[in-house]
Amino acid sequence: MGGGACTVRTTVSERLAANRFTLDEEESHIHVDQALCRSTGTGAAIIAVCPAGVYSERDGEILVDYAACLECGTCRAVAAPGALTWHYPRGGFGVTFREG
């Protein structure tokens, strides 16, 4: 019998918690053009699709919690051209993914 490897199941939340984020307090890697987000509907789209809940809306303005970003790029896929400027954080900052 047996002899195979043991597999331990973990939840998505547990796996995400194993990741580390080094915050760049000097520079956000996400910038939102508020006027374009409003006129194109991009704001509602990025709020709806972001798996990390980075985006929210208050008083008609899109707020960005860039420290929560998983760097997956989903927001870039749905944003209207020019409505969102996104780049990977500069060296040494951002998400360090760990298998958990």
Buried (B, 14 or more C-beta within 10 A) or exposed (E): EEEEEEEEEEEEEEEBEEEEBEEBEEEBBBEBBEEBBBEBEBBBBBBEBBEBEBBEBEEEEBEBBBBEBBBBEBBEEBBBEEBBEBEEBEEEBBBEEEEE
